Amino acid sequence: MNTREVFERYVRHQSSSEHPGFVREVFPEFVRLTPTTPGGEGFIQLARLARDTIDAAIEEQKAHFKSLGFGFEWKHHDFDTPENLRERLLAHGFKPDNTEALMVLDVVAHPPWRGTLPRGVRVERIATVDQIPDVVAAHDRANNEPWPPLARRLEAAFDTTVIFCAYDGDAPIGTGWVEFPPGSEFTEIHGGAVVAEYRGKGIYSALFDARVQEARRRGSRFIVVDAGPMSRPILVRKGFEFICETTPFRMGV
């Protein structure tokens, strides 16, 4: 896989994909997503800025989101320009979050999972928005912290997102979802997480395989994911290739 070529294809994907719940604006210098409902978080990504305009551009985006009452995330990729973008974001008051790895899987080349789940555990596709609280409960319990916007984001994207939840009896113990931007060769997976006491039992693999098989059925070419340090080695074993590092830089309201 030519990682730079795949990244440029990913840039075209991000620049043309609709994002439910956001107004997407594509500028020569970056892509901006502005929430359409109160309480959301905006995004800037895929920067192609010049050294002599970078500081003014950063301040303009801070003013844009502040005027609307939104905090926002400036997502930095290794291929962004200029090369000192990270340093300038820090200088303008942004707070860095954990660095992740942008990774891509060739769906066609991925073999199906052949494992089994523990007795009483099953993976189900979420059929209605009424089941989203189960997904939120599993996600928050697995990550040991709540993420308040999650329910709103899943509800807003329900028509283009397929969500899976793992259950032990009636208790939600793991989750993951996959987004299908219309007309794109890239599918995005998110939220792969399993409650701590259930890890190492094949549940993560079952949730992952359910999403890969859904992508295969829909004709996707690539699956893309931002992987944290714990997930990265797992995804490498599953056939993902590293493209670049990405770091969220956040600015509050």
C-alpha positions in Angstrom: 0.0 0.0 0.0 1.4 3.4 -1.0 0.6 5.3 2.2 0.9 8.8 0.8 -1.3 7.9 -2.2 -3.9 6.4 0.2 -3.8 9.5 2.3 -4.5 11.8 -0.7 -7.5 9.6 -1.5 -8.6 10.0 2.1 -8.3 13.7 1.8 -10.6 13.7 -1.2 -13.0 11.5 0.8 -13.0 13.8 3.7 -13.5 16.9 1.4 -16.5 15.4 -0.4 -18.3 13.4 2.3 -21.4 14.7 4.1 -21.3 14.7 7.9 -24.8 14.5 9.4 -25.3 17.2 12.1 -22.6 19.5 10.6 -22.3 22.1 7.9 -19.3 21.1 5.8 -17.2 23.9 4.2 -14.2 23.0 2.0 -11.6 25.8 1.7 -8.3 25.6 -0.1 -6.5 25.7 3.3 -8.6 23.1 5.3 -12.0 21.5 5.8 -14.3 23.0 8.4 -17.3 21.3 10.1 -19.7 23.5 12.1 -22.4 21.8 14.3 -26.0 22.5 13.4 -27.3 21.9 17.0 -26.4 23.4 20.3 -23.8 21.6 22.5 -21.8 20.2 19.6 -18.1 20.5 18.8 -16.7 21.9 15.6 -13.8 20.5 13.6 -10.9 21.7 11.4 -8.8 19.2 9.5 -6.5 18.6 6.6 -4.7 21.8 6.8 -2.7 23.2 3.8 -1.6 26.5 5.2 1.3 28.8 4.3 3.8 30.0 7.0 3.0 33.6 6.5 -0.8 33.1 6.9 -1.0 30.4 9.6 -1.4 32.7 12.6 -4.2 34.7 11.0 -6.0 31.6 9.9 -5.9 30.1 13.3 -7.3 33.2 14.9 -10.0 33.4 12.3 -11.2 29.9 13.1 -11.2 30.6 16.8 -13.3 33.7 16.2 -15.7 31.7 13.9 -16.5 29.0 16.5 -16.5 31.4 19.5 -19.1 33.6 17.7 -21.4 30.6 17.4 -20.8 29.3 21.0 -18.9 26.1 20.0 -15.7 24.7 21.2 -13.8 22.9 18.4 -11.1 20.4 17.6 -8.3 21.1 15.1 -7.1 17.7 13.9 -3.5 17.6 12.9 -2.1 14.9 10.5 1.6 14.4 9.9 1.1 15.4 6.3 -0.5 18.8 7.2 1.4 22.0 6.3 3.2 24.0 7.4 5.5 21.7 9.4 5.3 23.9 12.4 1.5 23.8 12.6 1.5 21.9 15.9 3.7 24.5 17.5 1.5 27.3 16.3 -1.7 25.7 17.6 -0.1 25.3 21.0 1.0 29.0 20.9 -2.6 30.0 20.2 -3.9 28.2 23.3 -5.0 24.8 22.0 -4.7 21.8 24.2 -3.4 18.6 22.7 -5.2 15.3 23.3 -3.7 11.9 22.9 -2.0 11.2 19.6 -3.5 8.4 17.5 -2.6 6.5 14.3 -4.6 6.9 11.1 -4.8 3.4 9.8 -6.3 1.8 6.7 -7.6 -1.7 5.9 -8.0 -3.1 2.4 -11.5 -4.6 2.8 -11.2 -7.0 -0.2 -8.1 -8.6 1.3 -9.4 -9.2 4.8 -10.4 -12.8 5.7 -13.5 -13.3 7.9 -13.2 -14.0 11.6 -13.5 -17.7 12.6 -13.6 -17.4 16.4 -16.4 -18.0 18.9 -18.0 -16.0 21.6 -18.4 -17.0 25.3 -21.7 -18.6 26.2 -24.5 -16.1 26.6 -22.6 -13.3 24.7 -23.9 -12.1 21.4 -23.3 -9.2 19.0 -26.4 -7.4 17.7 -27.0 -4.7 15.1 -28.8 -1.7 16.6 -32.1 -1.4 14.8 -33.6 1.7 16.2 -32.5 4.9 17.9 -34.3 3.7 21.0 -31.4 1.3 21.5 -28.7 3.9 21.4 -28.6 4.2 25.3 -27.3 0.7 25.3 -24.4 1.7 23.0 -23.6 4.8 25.2 -23.7 2.6 28.3 -21.3 0.1 26.9 -19.0 2.8 25.5 -18.8 4.8 28.7 -18.3 1.7 30.9 -15.6 0.4 28.6 -13.7 3.7 28.5 -14.3 4.6 32.2 -15.7 8.0 31.3 -18.8 9.5 29.8 -18.9 11.3 26.4 -22.0 13.4 26.5 -22.2 14.2 22.8 -22.1 10.5 21.8 -25.9 9.9 21.8 -26.6 13.1 19.8 -23.9 12.2 17.2 -25.2 8.6 16.8 -28.8 9.8 16.4 -27.8 12.5 13.9 -25.8 10.0 11.8 -28.2 7.0 12.2 -29.2 6.9 8.5 -25.6 6.5 7.3 -24.2 4.5 10.3 -24.5 0.9 11.2 -24.1 0.3 15.0 -23.3 -3.0 16.7 -23.5 -3.8 20.4 -22.3 -6.8 22.3 -24.5 -8.2 25.1 -24.0 -10.6 28.0 -27.7 -11.5 28.6 -29.3 -8.0 28.7 -26.2 -6.1 29.7 -24.4 -4.1 27.0 -20.7 -4.9 27.3 -19.1 -3.7 24.1 -19.8 -1.6 21.0 -18.6 -0.3 17.7 -20.1 1.4 14.7 -19.3 2.0 11.1 -20.1 5.0 8.9 -20.8 4.9 5.2 -20.4 8.3 3.6 -22.5 8.3 0.4 -20.4 7.7 -2.7 -17.1 7.2 -0.9 -14.7 4.2 -1.2 -13.7 4.8 2.5 -15.7 3.5 5.4 -15.0 4.8 8.8 -15.1 2.6 12.0 -15.4 4.1 15.4 -16.0 3.3 19.0 -14.6 -0.2 19.2 -14.5 -0.9 22.9 -15.2 -3.8 25.3 -15.8 -3.6 29.1 -12.5 -4.5 30.9 -13.6 -7.8 32.5 -14.8 -9.1 29.1 -11.6 -8.4 27.2 -9.5 -11.2 25.7 -12.6 -13.3 25.0 -13.1 -12.6 21.3 -15.7 -9.9 21.7 -13.6 -7.1 20.2 -12.8 -9.4 17.2 -16.5 -10.2 16.8 -17.5 -6.5 16.8 -14.7 -5.7 14.4 -15.6 -8.5 12.0 -19.3 -7.5 12.0 -18.3 -4.1 10.8 -15.8 -5.4 8.2 -18.4 -7.8 6.8 -20.9 -4.9 6.6 -18.4 -2.8 4.7 -17.7 -5.7 2.3 -21.5 -6.2 1.7 -21.8 -2.5 0.8 -18.8 -2.5 -1.6 -16.4 -0.4 0.4 -12.7 -0.5 -0.6 -11.1 0.8 2.5 -11.8 1.0 6.2 -10.2 3.9 8.0 -9.8 4.4 11.7 -8.0 6.6 14.2 -6.4 4.1 16.5 -5.2 4.7 20.1 -2.1 3.1 21.6 -4.0 0.1 22.9 -5.9 -0.5 19.6 -3.0 0.0 17.2 -1.2 -3.3 17.7 -4.5 -5.2 17.6 -5.4 -3.5 14.3 -2.0 -4.2 12.8 -2.6 -7.9 13.5 -5.9 -7.6 11.8 -4.3 -6.3 8.6 -4.4 -2.5 9.0 -1.5 -0.4 7.7 -0.2 2.7 9.4 -0.7 5.9 7.3 0.3 8.7 9.7 -0.1 10.1 13.2 -2.9 12.4 14.0 -3.4 14.6 17.1 -6.6 16.4 18.2 -5.9 20.0 19.4 -8.9 21.3 21.3 -10.2 24.8 22.0 -13.0 25.5 24.4 -15.9 27.9 24.0 
